[in-house]
């Protein structure tokens, strides 16, 4: 069952807002229990909600990331975001580009693939 177009965008938006608030429970509520995060195209970063939670908790604690949505495209159960990410690095704030490709199933993120861009 595919998520309806507005629902897919709304779920990804809730996930983005939770990411920026460093609200791990709210972020994980947007993911399916068996969701997978990839570095595009197929390198597994985290498999399952618990592993995604561990990965994100570490990122939140270490780099305090923030994402600014630059563009969003929605096609059925796919949501593609182009984002500008700001993290705290050893020398201060660091900015980079990111493309996130989300595939939803039954109203939750089933797969998230990230294309990590270079510094801005």
C-alpha positions, 0 to 999 in steps of 0.5 A: 500500500503506497502512502498518499501524496500529501501524506508522504510529504507530511511524514517526511516533513515531520521527520525533518522537523524532528531531526532539526529539534534533535527529537529522537522519539519523534524522528523514529516515529516516522520510520517503519520498524524494519526501515533501512538507511543507505548511502546512495546507492546501496551501502547500508548505514543502519537497518531497523528502527533501533539501529537508526536511533543509535546512529542518529543519537550519536550524530545529534550528540557529536555534531548538532546537525541542522537541515534546511530544505532547499527543494522537495519533489513528491511522486507517489510514495517517493519523496526527494529532498535537497537539503543544506546541512550545517554541523558543528565541526572541530573548527566551527560550523560546516555546511554541505549539500545532501539529497535524501530519497525517501520511500514510504510504505503504509505511511512510514519511511521504509527506505532512506537513501542519502547522497552526501555532497561536498562542503559549501 
